[in-house]
Amino acid sequence: MLAGPYIAFGVGGTMWESGQSVKELKFGRGSGKDIRLVDTGLNFGIGVCINKLMVTFQYDMDLTNISDDNPGVSEMKNQVIGISLGTAFAAGK
């Protein structure tokens, strides 16, 4: 079982409308900015390890309104569903 907080930082993004790129997003707060740079939330998931193969399924729930400075946009929050595959390595001998 997986659970805990997360923090994320925006590194780049593009606004799309009707299948076409409209503009590159500007991160930050205040005039001329499109979206907040920092995002926080909670992560929940479940994982299983079979032999050395690990599989996890997770859901990220955003707690931050990332567009709180955008007029006309009431609220924007991220929601992410993820699947991860990995392998386990033995430590030592």
PDB file of N, CA, C and O in Angstrom:
ATOM      1  N   MET A   1       0.842  -1.171   0.000  1.00  0.00           N
ATOM      2  CA  MET A   1       0.000   0.000   0.000  1.00  0.00           C
ATOM      3  C   MET A   1       0.890   1.237   0.000  1.00  0.00           C
ATOM      4  O   MET A   1       1.891   1.276   0.715  1.00  0.00           O
ATOM      5  N   LEU A   2       0.543   2.234  -0.782  1.00  0.00           N
ATOM      6  CA  LEU A   2       1.305   3.474  -0.891  1.00  0.00           C
ATOM      7  C   LEU A   2       0.411   4.648  -0.518  1.00  0.00           C
ATOM      8  O   LEU A   2      -0.758   4.683  -0.904  1.00  0.00           O
ATOM      9  N   ALA A   3       0.944   5.604   0.225  1.00  0.00           N
ATOM     10  CA  ALA A   3       0.196   6.815   0.544  1.00  0.00           C
ATOM     11  C   ALA A   3       1.161   7.876   1.038  1.00  0.00           C
ATOM     12  O   ALA A   3       2.126   7.571   1.739  1.00  0.00           O
ATOM     13  N   GLY A   4       0.898   9.122   0.671  1.00  0.00           N
ATOM     14  CA  GLY A   4       1.733  10.204   1.162  1.00  0.00           C
ATOM     15  C   GLY A   4       1.589  11.453   0.327  1.00  0.00           C
ATOM     16  O   GLY A   4       0.926  11.452  -0.710  1.00  0.00           O
ATOM     17  N   PRO A   5       2.215  12.520   0.787  1.00  0.00           N
ATOM     18  CA  PRO A   5       2.141  13.797   0.066  1.00  0.00           C
ATOM     19  C   PRO A   5       3.120  13.834  -1.102  1.00  0.00           C
ATOM     20  O   PRO A   5       4.058  13.038  -1.164  1.00  0.00           O
ATOM     21  N   TYR A   6       2.894  14.766  -2.028  1.00  0.00           N
ATOM     22  CA  TYR A   6       3.861  15.013  -3.096  1.00  0.00           C
ATOM     23  C   TYR A   6       3.958  16.511  -3.344  1.00  0.00           C
ATOM     24  O   TYR A   6       3.053  17.275  -3.009  1.00  0.00           O
ATOM     25  N   ILE A   7       5.066  16.907  -3.933  1.00  0.00           N
ATOM     26  CA  ILE A   7       5.267  18.274  -4.390  1.00  0.00           C
ATOM     27  C   ILE A   7       5.809  18.180  -5.808  1.00  0.00           C
ATOM     28  O   ILE A   7       6.674  17.353  -6.095  1.00  0.00           O
ATOM     29  N   ALA A   8       5.302  19.027  -6.690  1.00  0.00           N
ATOM     30  CA  ALA A   8       5.714  18.998  -8.089  1.00  0.00           C
ATOM     31  C   ALA A   8       6.020  20.419  -8.552  1.00  0.00           C
ATOM     32  O   ALA A   8       5.442  21.384  -8.053  1.00  0.00           O
ATOM     33  N   PHE A   9       6.932  20.533  -9.507  1.00  0.00           N
ATOM     34  CA  PHE A   9       7.327  21.823 -10.057  1.00  0.00           C
ATOM     35  C   PHE A   9       7.114  21.805 -11.564  1.00  0.00           C
ATOM     36  O   PHE A   9       7.509  20.853 -12.237  1.00  0.00           O
ATOM     37  N   GLY A  10       6.495  22.851 -12.097  1.00  0.00           N
ATOM     38  CA  GLY A  10       6.268  22.953 -13.534  1.00  0.00           C
ATOM     39  C   GLY A  10       7.566  23.248 -14.264  1.00  0.00           C
ATOM     40  O   GLY A  10       8.323  24.129 -13.856  1.00  0.00           O
ATOM     41  N   VAL A  11       7.828  22.520 -15.339  1.00  0.00           N
ATOM     42  CA  VAL A  11       9.046  22.738 -16.120  1.00  0.00           C
ATOM     43  C   VAL A  11       8.751  23.163 -17.555  1.00  0.00           C
ATOM     44  O   VAL A  11       9.650  23.628 -18.255  1.00  0.00           O
ATOM     45  N   GLY A  12       7.521  23.012 -17.995  1.00  0.00           N
ATOM     46  CA  GLY A  12       7.157  23.414 -19.347  1.00  0.00           C
ATOM     47  C   GLY A  12       5.745  22.977 -19.660  1.00  0.00           C
ATOM     48  O   GLY A  12       5.233  22.028 -19.068  1.00  0.00           O
ATOM     49  N   GLY A  13       5.124  23.662 -20.580  1.00  0.00           N
ATOM     50  CA  GLY A  13       3.768  23.298 -20.958  1.00  0.00           C
ATOM     51  C   GLY A  13       3.265  24.132 -22.124  1.00  0.00           C
ATOM     52  O   GLY A  13       3.761  25.228 -22.382  1.00  0.00           O
ATOM     53  N   THR A  14       2.277  23.598 -22.821  1.00  0.00           N
ATOM     54  CA  THR A  14       1.677  24.266 -23.964  1.00  0.00           C
ATOM     55  C   THR A  14       0.171  24.242 -23.825  1.00  0.00           C
ATOM     56  O   THR A  14      -0.406  23.214 -23.469  1.00  0.00           O
ATOM     57  N   MET A  15      -0.465  25.356 -24.099  1.00  0.00           N
ATOM     58  CA  MET A  15      -1.928  25.428 -24.102  1.00  0.00           C
ATOM     59  C   MET A  15      -2.417  25.016 -25.490  1.00  0.00           C
ATOM     60  O   MET A  15      -1.915  25.483 -26.512  1.00  0.00           O
ATOM     61  N   TRP A  16      -3.422  24.119 -25.492  1.00  0.00           N
ATOM     62  CA  TRP A  16      -3.978  23.601 -26.745  1.00  0.00           C
ATOM     63  C   TRP A  16      -5.461  23.911 -26.820  1.00  0.00           C
ATOM     64  O   TRP A  16      -6.161  23.840 -25.809  1.00  0.00           O
ATOM     65  N   GLU A  17      -5.947  24.252 -27.995  1.00  0.00           N
ATOM     66  CA  GLU A  17      -7.375  24.424 -28.264  1.00  0.00           C
ATOM     67  C   GLU A  17      -7.684  23.826 -29.624  1.00  0.00           C
ATOM     68  O   GLU A  17      -6.987  24.102 -30.600  1.00  0.00           O
ATOM     69  N   SER A  18      -8.714  23.018 -29.691  1.00  0.00           N
ATOM     70  CA  SER A  18      -9.157  22.391 -30.942  1.00  0.00           C
ATOM     71  C   SER A  18      -8.017  21.689 -31.672  1.00  0.00           C
ATOM     72  O   SER A  18      -7.924  21.769 -32.897  1.00  0.00           O
ATOM     73  N   GLY A  19      -7.151  21.004 -30.930  1.00  0.00           N
ATOM     74  CA  GLY A  19      -6.077  20.228 -31.534  1.00  0.00           C
ATOM     75  C   GLY A  19      -4.900  21.049 -32.021  1.00  0.00           C
ATOM     76  O   GLY A  19      -4.012  20.507 -32.680  1.00  0.00           O
ATOM     77  N   GLN A  20      -4.861  22.350 -31.717  1.00  0.00           N
ATOM     78  CA  GLN A  20      -3.757  23.191 -32.173  1.00  0.00           C
ATOM     79  C   GLN A  20      -3.082  23.876 -30.994  1.00  0.00           C
ATOM     80  O   GLN A  20      -3.734  24.274 -30.029  1.00  0.00           O
ATOM     81  N   SER A  21      -1.770  24.004 -31.091  1.00  0.00           N
ATOM     82  CA  SER A  21      -0.994  24.687 -30.062  1.00  0.00           C
ATOM     83  C   SER A  21      -1.325  26.175 -30.095  1.00  0.00           C
ATOM     84  O   SER A  21      -1.249  26.807 -31.148  1.00  0.00           O
ATOM     85  N   VAL A  22      -1.691  26.736 -28.942  1.00  0.00           N
ATOM     86  CA  VAL A  22      -2.059  28.149 -28.864  1.00  0.00           C
ATOM     87  C   VAL A  22      -0.886  28.985 -28.364  1.00  0.00           C
ATOM     88  O   VAL A  22      -0.545  30.004 -28.965  1.00  0.00           O
ATOM     89  N   LYS A  23      -0.256  28.547 -27.244  1.00  0.00           N
ATOM     90  CA  LYS A  23       0.889  29.291 -26.711  1.00  0.00           C
ATOM     91  C   LYS A  23       1.620  28.453 -25.684  1.00  0.00           C
ATOM     92  O   LYS A  23       1.070  27.498 -25.136  1.00  0.00           O
ATOM     93  N   GLU A  24       2.873  28.823 -25.426  1.00  0.00           N
ATOM     94  CA  GLU A  24       3.658  28.217 -24.359  1.00  0.00           C
ATOM     95  C   GLU A  24       3.220  28.829 -23.037  1.00  0.00           C
ATOM     96  O   GLU A  24       3.053  30.045 -22.942  1.00  0.00           O
ATOM     97  N   LEU A  25       3.031  27.989 -22.005  1.00  0.00           N
ATOM     98  CA  LEU A  25       2.606  28.471 -20.692  1.00  0.00           C
ATOM     99  C   LEU A  25       3.753  29.144 -19.961  1.00  0.00           C
ATOM    100  O   LEU A  25       4.906  28.727 -20.063  1.00  0.00           O
ATOM    101  N   LYS A  26       3.414  30.199 -19.216  1.00  0.00           N
ATOM    102  CA  LYS A  26       4.383  30.893 -18.373  1.00  0.00           C
ATOM    103  C   LYS A  26       4.060  30.557 -16.921  1.00  0.00           C
ATOM    104  O   LYS A  26       2.954  30.817 -16.447  1.00  0.00           O
ATOM    105  N   PHE A  27       5.035  29.975 -16.215  1.00  0.00           N
ATOM    106  CA  PHE A  27       4.845  29.551 -14.834  1.00  0.00           C
ATOM    107  C   PHE A  27       5.186  30.673 -13.871  1.00  0.00           C
ATOM    108  O   PHE A  27       6.105  31.454 -14.119  1.00  0.00           O
ATOM    109  N   GLY A  28       4.450  30.754 -12.775  1.00  0.00           N
ATOM    110  CA  GLY A  28       4.692  31.741 -11.738  1.00  0.00           C
ATOM    111  C   GLY A  28       3.385  32.323 -11.243  1.00  0.00           C
ATOM    112  O   GLY A  28       2.312  31.779 -11.501  1.00  0.00           O
ATOM    113  N   ARG A  29       3.483  33.443 -10.526  1.00  0.00           N
ATOM    114  CA  ARG A  29       2.301  34.125 -10.003  1.00  0.00           C
ATOM    115  C   ARG A  29       2.358  35.576 -10.423  1.00  0.00           C
ATOM    116  O   ARG A  29       3.435  36.158 -10.549  1.00  0.00           O
ATOM    117  N   GLY A  30       1.191  36.153 -10.638  1.00  0.00           N
ATOM    118  CA  GLY A  30       1.135  37.571 -10.959  1.00  0.00           C
ATOM    119  C   GLY A  30       0.836  37.830 -12.421  1.00  0.00           C
ATOM    120  O   GLY A  30       0.503  36.916 -13.175  1.00  0.00           O
ATOM    121  N   SER A  31       0.956  39.061 -12.801  1.00  0.00           N
ATOM    122  CA  SER A  31       0.616  39.520 -14.144  1.00  0.00           C
ATOM    123  C   SER A  31       1.444  38.812 -15.214  1.00  0.00           C
ATOM    124  O   SER A  31       2.662  38.686 -15.087  1.00  0.00           O
ATOM    125  N   GLY A  32       0.785  38.362 -16.244  1.00  0.00           N
ATOM    126  CA  GLY A  32       1.451  37.713 -17.363  1.00  0.00           C
ATOM    127  C   GLY A  32       1.760  36.244 -17.167  1.00  0.00           C
ATOM    128  O   GLY A  32       2.289  35.606 -18.077  1.00  0.00           O
ATOM    129  N   LYS A  33       1.448  35.690 -16.012  1.00  0.00           N
ATOM    130  CA  LYS A  33       1.708  34.274 -15.755  1.00  0.00           C
ATOM    131  C   LYS A  33       0.419  33.468 -15.952  1.00  0.00           C
ATOM    132  O   LYS A  33      -0.675  33.951 -15.661  1.00  0.00           O
ATOM    133  N   ASP A  34       0.563  32.234 -16.449  1.00  0.00           N
ATOM    134  CA  ASP A  34      -0.601  31.401 -16.772  1.00  0.00           C
ATOM    135  C   ASP A  34      -0.947  30.390 -15.685  1.00  0.00           C
ATOM    136  O   ASP A  34      -2.121  30.090 -15.469  1.00  0.00           O
ATOM    137  N   ILE A  35       0.061  29.867 -15.002  1.00  0.00           N
ATOM    138  CA  ILE A  35      -0.159  28.742 -14.102  1.00  0.00           C
ATOM    139  C   ILE A  35       0.899  28.770 -12.996  1.00  0.00           C
ATOM    140  O   ILE A  35       2.028  29.205 -13.225  1.00  0.00           O
ATOM    141  N   ARG A  36       0.536  28.307 -11.802  1.00  0.00           N
ATOM    142  CA  ARG A  36       1.482  28.308 -10.682  1.00  0.00           C
ATOM    143  C   ARG A  36       2.635  27.344 -10.924  1.00  0.00           C
ATOM    144  O   ARG A  36       2.469  26.308 -11.567  1.00  0.00           O
ATOM    145  N   LEU A  37       3.790  27.692 -10.408  1.00  0.00           N
ATOM    146  CA  LEU A  37       4.993  26.884 -10.581  1.00  0.00           C
ATOM    147  C   LEU A  37       4.977  25.635  -9.704  1.00  0.00           C
ATOM    148  O   LEU A  37       5.425  24.573 -10.136  1.00  0.00           O
ATOM    149  N   VAL A  38       4.463  25.750  -8.470  1.00  0.00           N
ATOM    150  CA  VAL A  38       4.502  24.650  -7.506  1.00  0.00           C
ATOM    151  C   VAL A  38       3.104  24.051  -7.331  1.00  0.00           C
ATOM    152  O   VAL A  38       2.108  24.770  -7.256  1.00  0.00           O
ATOM    153  N   ASP A  39       3.058  22.733  -7.269  1.00  0.00           N
ATOM    154  CA  ASP A  39       1.824  21.979  -7.123  1.00  0.00           C
ATOM    155  C   ASP A  39       2.009  20.988  -5.976  1.00  0.00           C
ATOM    156  O   ASP A  39       3.056  20.347  -5.887  1.00  0.00           O
ATOM    157  N   THR A  40       1.026  20.850  -5.105  1.00  0.00           N
ATOM    158  CA  THR A  40       1.105  19.888  -4.009  1.00  0.00           C
ATOM    159  C   THR A  40      -0.141  19.010  -3.990  1.00  0.00           C
ATOM    160  O   THR A  40      -1.200  19.415  -4.470  1.00  0.00           O
ATOM    161  N   GLY A  41      -0.015  17.816  -3.438  1.00  0.00           N
ATOM    162  CA  GLY A  41      -1.161  16.929  -3.369  1.00  0.00           C
ATOM    163  C   GLY A  41      -0.873  15.673  -2.582  1.00  0.00           C
ATOM    164  O   GLY A  41       0.123  15.579  -1.863  1.00  0.00           O
ATOM    165  N   LEU A  42      -1.763  14.711  -2.731  1.00  0.00           N
ATOM    166  CA  LEU A  42      -1.650  13.422  -2.058  1.00  0.00           C
ATOM    167  C   LEU A  42      -1.556  12.312  -3.094  1.00  0.00           C
ATOM    168  O   LEU A  42      -2.161  12.390  -4.163  1.00  0.00           O
ATOM    169  N   ASN A  43      -0.790  11.279  -2.762  1.00  0.00           N
ATOM    170  CA  ASN A  43      -0.589  10.141  -3.648  1.00  0.00           C
ATOM    171  C   ASN A  43      -1.055   8.879  -2.936  1.00  0.00           C
ATOM    172  O   ASN A  43      -0.690   8.635  -1.786  1.00  0.00           O
ATOM    173  N   PHE A  44      -1.867   8.074  -3.628  1.00  0.00           N
ATOM    174  CA  PHE A  44      -2.357   6.806  -3.092  1.00  0.00           C
ATOM    175  C   PHE A  44      -2.073   5.718  -4.113  1.00  0.00           C
ATOM    176  O   PHE A  44      -2.132   5.965  -5.317  1.00  0.00           O
ATOM    177  N   GLY A  45      -1.763   4.516  -3.640  1.00  0.00           N
ATOM    178  CA  GLY A  45      -1.518   3.455  -4.597  1.00  0.00           C
ATOM    179  C   GLY A  45      -1.340   2.110  -3.933  1.00  0.00           C
ATOM    180  O   GLY A  45      -1.408   1.956  -2.714  1.00  0.00           O
ATOM    181  N   ILE A  46      -1.110   1.145  -4.804  1.00  0.00           N
ATOM    182  CA  ILE A  46      -0.880  -0.223  -4.367  1.00  0.00           C
ATOM    183  C   ILE A  46       0.195  -0.810  -5.272  1.00  0.00           C
ATOM    184  O   ILE A  46       0.258  -0.501  -6.462  1.00  0.00           O
ATOM    185  N   GLY A  47       1.028  -1.649  -4.702  1.00  0.00           N
ATOM    186  CA  GLY A  47       2.091  -2.256  -5.479  1.00  0.00           C
ATOM    187  C   GLY A  47       2.242  -3.724  -5.153  1.00  0.00           C
ATOM    188  O   GLY A  47       1.824  -4.188  -4.092  1.00  0.00           O
ATOM    189  N   VAL A  48       2.840  -4.442  -6.069  1.00  0.00           N
ATOM    190  CA  VAL A  48       3.085  -5.867  -5.871  1.00  0.00           C
ATOM    191  C   VAL A  48       4.463  -6.193  -6.455  1.00  0.00           C
ATOM    192  O   VAL A  48       4.873  -5.633  -7.472  1.00  0.00           O
ATOM    193  N   CYS A  49       5.156  -7.100  -5.794  1.00  0.00           N
ATOM    194  CA  CYS A  49       6.461  -7.551  -6.267  1.00  0.00           C
ATOM    195  C   CYS A  49       6.385  -9.057  -6.496  1.00  0.00           C
ATOM    196  O   CYS A  49       6.146  -9.814  -5.555  1.00  0.00           O
ATOM    197  N   ILE A  50       6.584  -9.490  -7.717  1.00  0.00           N
ATOM    198  CA  ILE A  50       6.564 -10.912  -8.080  1.00  0.00           C
ATOM    199  C   ILE A  50       7.961 -11.247  -8.591  1.00  0.00           C
ATOM    200  O   ILE A  50       8.412 -10.721  -9.609  1.00  0.00           O
ATOM    201  N   ASN A  51       8.640 -12.142  -7.856  1.00  0.00           N
ATOM    202  CA  ASN A  51      10.068 -12.411  -8.093  1.00  0.00           C
ATOM    203  C   ASN A  51      10.808 -11.080  -7.990  1.00  0.00           C
ATOM    204  O   ASN A  51      10.856 -10.501  -6.905  1.00  0.00           O
ATOM    205  N   LYS A  52      11.376 -10.583  -9.059  1.00  0.00           N
ATOM    206  CA  LYS A  52      12.069  -9.290  -9.011  1.00  0.00           C
ATOM    207  C   LYS A  52      11.339  -8.206  -9.799  1.00  0.00           C
ATOM    208  O   LYS A  52      11.863  -7.104  -9.960  1.00  0.00           O
ATOM    209  N   LEU A  53      10.163  -8.497 -10.280  1.00  0.00           N
ATOM    210  CA  LEU A  53       9.369  -7.524 -11.041  1.00  0.00           C
ATOM    211  C   LEU A  53       8.400  -6.802 -10.108  1.00  0.00           C
ATOM    212  O   LEU A  53       7.619  -7.436  -9.399  1.00  0.00           O
ATOM    213  N   MET A  54       8.459  -5.472 -10.117  1.00  0.00           N
ATOM    214  CA  MET A  54       7.549  -4.660  -9.298  1.00  0.00           C
ATOM    215  C   MET A  54       6.563  -3.935 -10.209  1.00  0.00           C
ATOM    216  O   MET A  54       6.947  -3.399 -11.248  1.00  0.00           O
ATOM    217  N   VAL A  55       5.288  -3.923  -9.815  1.00  0.00           N
ATOM    218  CA  VAL A  55       4.241  -3.206 -10.525  1.00  0.00           C
ATOM    219  C   VAL A  55       3.485  -2.366  -9.505  1.00  0.00           C
ATOM    220  O   VAL A  55       3.062  -2.883  -8.470  1.00  0.00           O
ATOM    221  N   THR A  56       3.310  -1.079  -9.784  1.00  0.00           N
ATOM    222  CA  THR A  56       2.525  -0.221  -8.893  1.00  0.00           C
ATOM    223  C   THR A  56       1.465   0.507  -9.699  1.00  0.00           C
ATOM    224  O   THR A  56       1.680   0.869 -10.855  1.00  0.00           O
ATOM    225  N   PHE A  57       0.319   0.716  -9.069  1.00  0.00           N
ATOM    226  CA  PHE A  57      -0.779   1.502  -9.613  1.00  0.00           C
ATOM    227  C   PHE A  57      -1.017   2.633  -8.623  1.00  0.00           C
ATOM    228  O   PHE A  57      -1.126   2.392  -7.421  1.00  0.00           O
ATOM    229  N   GLN A  58      -1.098   3.868  -9.120  1.00  0.00           N
ATOM    230  CA  GLN A  58      -1.248   4.981  -8.194  1.00  0.00           C
ATOM    231  C   GLN A  58      -2.170   6.066  -8.738  1.00  0.00           C
ATOM    232  O   GLN A  58      -2.407   6.174  -9.942  1.00  0.00           O
ATOM    233  N   TYR A  59      -2.674   6.858  -7.811  1.00  0.00           N
ATOM    234  CA  TYR A  59      -3.535   7.996  -8.123  1.00  0.00           C
ATOM    235  C   TYR A  59      -3.009   9.206  -7.362  1.00  0.00           C
ATOM    236  O   TYR A  59      -2.808   9.142  -6.149  1.00  0.00           O
ATOM    237  N   ASP A  60      -2.787  10.302  -8.068  1.00  0.00           N
ATOM    238  CA  ASP A  60      -2.340  11.558  -7.456  1.00  0.00           C
ATOM    239  C   ASP A  60      -3.503  12.538  -7.444  1.00  0.00           C
ATOM    240  O   ASP A  60      -4.106  12.812  -8.482  1.00  0.00           O
ATOM    241  N   MET A  61      -3.816  13.067  -6.254  1.00  0.00           N
ATOM    242  CA  MET A  61      -4.917  14.013  -6.083  1.00  0.00           C
ATOM    243  C   MET A  61      -4.327  15.370  -5.708  1.00  0.00           C
ATOM    244  O   MET A  61      -3.698  15.511  -4.660  1.00  0.00           O
ATOM    245  N   ASP A  62      -4.530  16.355  -6.559  1.00  0.00           N
ATOM    246  CA  ASP A  62      -3.984  17.700  -6.362  1.00  0.00           C
ATOM    247  C   ASP A  62      -4.744  18.441  -5.269  1.00  0.00           C
ATOM    248  O   ASP A  62      -5.972  18.379  -5.217  1.00  0.00           O
ATOM    249  N   LEU A  63      -4.028  19.137  -4.399  1.00  0.00           N
ATOM    250  CA  LEU A  63      -4.639  19.959  -3.355  1.00  0.00           C
ATOM    251  C   LEU A  63      -4.519  21.450  -3.663  1.00  0.00           C
ATOM    252  O   LEU A  63      -5.138  22.267  -2.982  1.00  0.00           O
ATOM    253  N   THR A  64      -3.736  21.818  -4.674  1.00  0.00           N
ATOM    254  CA  THR A  64      -3.460  23.212  -5.003  1.00  0.00           C
ATOM    255  C   THR A  64      -4.249  23.650  -6.232  1.00  0.00           C
ATOM    256  O   THR A  64      -4.278  22.944  -7.240  1.00  0.00           O
ATOM    257  N   ASN A  65      -4.887  24.810  -6.147  1.00  0.00           N
ATOM    258  CA  ASN A  65      -5.496  25.424  -7.325  1.00  0.00           C
ATOM    259  C   ASN A  65      -4.365  26.083  -8.105  1.00  0.00           C
ATOM    260  O   ASN A  65      -3.873  27.139  -7.708  1.00  0.00           O
ATOM    261  N   ILE A  66      -3.951  25.473  -9.203  1.00  0.00           N
ATOM    262  CA  ILE A  66      -2.781  25.957  -9.925  1.00  0.00           C
ATOM    263  C   ILE A  66      -3.073  27.138 -10.841  1.00  0.00           C
ATOM    264  O   ILE A  66      -2.154  27.664 -11.469  1.00  0.00           O
ATOM    265  N   SER A  67      -4.329  27.569 -10.932  1.00  0.00           N
ATOM    266  CA  SER A  67      -4.642  28.743 -11.747  1.00  0.00           C
ATOM    267  C   SER A  67      -5.288  29.839 -10.913  1.00  0.00           C
ATOM    268  O   SER A  67      -6.143  30.570 -11.414  1.00  0.00           O
ATOM    269  N   ASP A  68      -4.893  29.966  -9.642  1.00  0.00           N
ATOM    270  CA  ASP A  68      -5.580  30.911  -8.764  1.00  0.00           C
ATOM    271  C   ASP A  68      -5.390  32.374  -9.162  1.00  0.00           C
ATOM    272  O   ASP A  68      -6.099  33.237  -8.645  1.00  0.00           O
ATOM    273  N   ASP A  69      -4.466  32.674 -10.053  1.00  0.00           N
ATOM    274  CA  ASP A  69      -4.273  34.050 -10.502  1.00  0.00           C
ATOM    275  C   ASP A  69      -4.871  34.312 -11.884  1.00  0.00           C
ATOM    276  O   ASP A  69      -4.716  35.412 -12.416  1.00  0.00           O
ATOM    277  N   ASN A  70      -5.548  33.332 -12.476  1.00  0.00           N
ATOM    278  CA  ASN A  70      -6.134  33.502 -13.801  1.00  0.00           C
ATOM    279  C   ASN A  70      -7.571  33.981 -13.702  1.00  0.00           C
ATOM    280  O   ASN A  70      -8.427  33.247 -13.208  1.00  0.00           O
ATOM    281  N   PRO A  71      -7.860  35.192 -14.158  1.00  0.00           N
ATOM    282  CA  PRO A  71      -9.255  35.647 -14.147  1.00  0.00           C
ATOM    283  C   PRO A  71     -10.101  34.816 -15.110  1.00  0.00           C
ATOM    284  O   PRO A  71      -9.647  34.477 -16.203  1.00  0.00           O
ATOM    285  N   GLY A  72     -11.312  34.494 -14.712  1.00  0.00           N
ATOM    286  CA  GLY A  72     -12.220  33.729 -15.564  1.00  0.00           C
ATOM    287  C   GLY A  72     -12.091  32.227 -15.422  1.00  0.00           C
ATOM    288  O   GLY A  72     -12.936  31.489 -15.929  1.00  0.00           O
ATOM    289  N   VAL A  73     -11.059  31.756 -14.747  1.00  0.00           N
ATOM    290  CA  VAL A  73     -10.881  30.324 -14.508  1.00  0.00           C
ATOM    291  C   VAL A  73     -11.108  30.100 -13.023  1.00  0.00           C
ATOM    292  O   VAL A  73     -10.340  30.583 -12.191  1.00  0.00           O
ATOM    293  N   SER A  74     -12.169  29.363 -12.690  1.00  0.00           N
ATOM    294  CA  SER A  74     -12.517  29.216 -11.277  1.00  0.00           C
ATOM    295  C   SER A  74     -11.547  28.321 -10.518  1.00  0.00           C
ATOM    296  O   SER A  74     -11.137  28.659  -9.407  1.00  0.00           O
ATOM    297  N   GLU A  75     -11.177  27.193 -11.097  1.00  0.00           N
ATOM    298  CA  GLU A  75     -10.276  26.269 -10.407  1.00  0.00           C
ATOM    299  C   GLU A  75      -9.669  25.297 -11.406  1.00  0.00           C
ATOM    300  O   GLU A  75     -10.350  24.816 -12.311  1.00  0.00           O
ATOM    301  N   MET A  76      -8.387  25.013 -11.235  1.00  0.00           N
ATOM    302  CA  MET A  76      -7.716  24.033 -12.076  1.00  0.00           C
ATOM    303  C   MET A  76      -6.838  23.176 -11.171  1.00  0.00           C
ATOM    304  O   MET A  76      -5.957  23.693 -10.483  1.00  0.00           O
ATOM    305  N   LYS A  77      -7.080  21.857 -11.171  1.00  0.00           N
ATOM    306  CA  LYS A  77      -6.308  20.920 -10.356  1.00  0.00           C
ATOM    307  C   LYS A  77      -5.914  19.720 -11.200  1.00  0.00           C
ATOM    308  O   LYS A  77      -6.671  19.270 -12.060  1.00  0.00           O
ATOM    309  N   ASN A  78      -4.712  19.208 -10.939  1.00  0.00           N
ATOM    310  CA  ASN A  78      -4.230  18.017 -11.623  1.00  0.00           C
ATOM    311  C   ASN A  78      -4.781  16.761 -10.965  1.00  0.00           C
ATOM    312  O   ASN A  78      -4.956  16.711  -9.747  1.00  0.00           O
ATOM    313  N   GLN A  79      -5.052  15.753 -11.777  1.00  0.00           N
ATOM    314  CA  GLN A  79      -5.391  14.409 -11.316  1.00  0.00           C
ATOM    315  C   GLN A  79      -4.628  13.447 -12.214  1.00  0.00           C
ATOM    316  O   GLN A  79      -4.714  13.529 -13.439  1.00  0.00           O
ATOM    317  N   VAL A  80      -3.881  12.536 -11.598  1.00  0.00           N
ATOM    318  CA  VAL A  80      -3.009  11.653 -12.369  1.00  0.00           C
ATOM    319  C   VAL A  80      -3.251  10.210 -11.954  1.00  0.00           C
ATOM    320  O   VAL A  80      -3.331   9.899 -10.765  1.00  0.00           O
ATOM    321  N   ILE A  81      -3.367   9.334 -12.940  1.00  0.00           N
ATOM    322  CA  ILE A  81      -3.397   7.892 -12.712  1.00  0.00           C
ATOM    323  C   ILE A  81      -2.112   7.347 -13.330  1.00  0.00           C
ATOM    324  O   ILE A  81      -1.809   7.627 -14.490  1.00  0.00           O
ATOM    325  N   GLY A  82      -1.363   6.571 -12.557  1.00  0.00           N
ATOM    326  CA  GLY A  82      -0.085   6.075 -13.051  1.00  0.00           C
ATOM    327  C   GLY A  82       0.110   4.596 -12.835  1.00  0.00           C
ATOM    328  O   GLY A  82      -0.420   4.007 -11.892  1.00  0.00           O
ATOM    329  N   ILE A  83       0.884   4.007 -13.730  1.00  0.00           N
ATOM    330  CA  ILE A  83       1.296   2.609 -13.629  1.00  0.00           C
ATOM    331  C   ILE A  83       2.812   2.600 -13.777  1.00  0.00           C
ATOM    332  O   ILE A  83       3.351   3.190 -14.713  1.00  0.00           O
ATOM    333  N   SER A  84       3.496   1.934 -12.859  1.00  0.00           N
ATOM    334  CA  SER A  84       4.958   1.859 -12.906  1.00  0.00           C
ATOM    335  C   SER A  84       5.406   0.417 -12.930  1.00  0.00           C
ATOM    336  O   SER A  84       4.825  -0.441 -12.265  1.00  0.00           O
ATOM    337  N   LEU A  85       6.452   0.157 -13.705  1.00  0.00           N
ATOM    338  CA  LEU A  85       7.088  -1.157 -13.740  1.00  0.00           C
ATOM    339  C   LEU A  85       8.540  -0.976 -13.331  1.00  0.00           C
ATOM    340  O   LEU A  85       9.180   0.007 -13.705  1.00  0.00           O
ATOM    341  N   GLY A  86       9.054  -1.915 -12.569  1.00  0.00           N
ATOM    342  CA  GLY A  86      10.444  -1.835 -12.139  1.00  0.00           C
ATOM    343  C   GLY A  86      10.982  -3.191 -11.795  1.00  0.00           C
ATOM    344  O   GLY A  86      10.276  -4.199 -11.834  1.00  0.00           O
ATOM    345  N   THR A  87      12.252  -3.195 -11.458  1.00  0.00           N
ATOM    346  CA  THR A  87      12.892  -4.429 -11.043  1.00  0.00           C
ATOM    347  C   THR A  87      13.609  -4.205  -9.728  1.00  0.00           C
ATOM    348  O   THR A  87      14.074  -3.099  -9.454  1.00  0.00           O
ATOM    349  N   ALA A  88      13.702  -5.243  -8.914  1.00  0.00           N
ATOM    350  CA  ALA A  88      14.356  -5.164  -7.614  1.00  0.00           C
ATOM    351  C   ALA A  88      15.750  -5.767  -7.719  1.00  0.00           C
ATOM    352  O   ALA A  88      15.945  -6.812  -8.339  1.00  0.00           O
ATOM    353  N   PHE A  89      16.707  -5.094  -7.107  1.00  0.00           N
ATOM    354  CA  PHE A  89      18.080  -5.591  -7.064  1.00  0.00           C
ATOM    355  C   PHE A  89      18.421  -5.916  -5.615  1.00  0.00           C
ATOM    356  O   PHE A  89      18.074  -5.163  -4.705  1.00  0.00           O
ATOM    357  N   ALA A  90      19.088  -7.018  -5.408  1.00  0.00           N
ATOM    358  CA  ALA A  90      19.485  -7.420  -4.048  1.00  0.00           C
ATOM    359  C   ALA A  90      20.701  -6.622  -3.619  1.00  0.00           C
ATOM    360  O   ALA A  90      21.646  -6.453  -4.389  1.00  0.00           O
ATOM    361  N   ALA A  91      20.675  -6.128  -2.382  1.00  0.00           N
ATOM    362  CA  ALA A  91      21.823  -5.400  -1.837  1.00  0.00           C
ATOM    363  C   ALA A  91      22.796  -6.406  -1.208  1.00  0.00           C
ATOM    364  O   ALA A  91      22.382  -7.415  -0.637  1.00  0.00           O
ATOM    365  N   GLY A  92      24.067  -6.114  -1.322  1.00  0.00           N
ATOM    366  CA  GLY A  92      25.071  -7.000  -0.722  1.00  0.00           C
ATOM    367  C   GLY A  92      25.307  -8.236  -1.573  1.00  0.00           C
ATOM    368  O   GLY A  92      25.244  -8.191  -2.801  1.00  0.00           O
ATOM    369  N   LYS A  93      25.584  -9.357  -0.879  1.00  0.00           N
ATOM    370  CA  LYS A  93      25.879 -10.607  -1.597  1.00  0.00           C
ATOM    371  C   LYS A  93      24.652 -11.269  -2.089  1.00  0.00           C
ATOM    372  O   LYS A  93      24.729 -12.329  -2.711  1.00  0.00           O
TER     373      LYS A  93
END
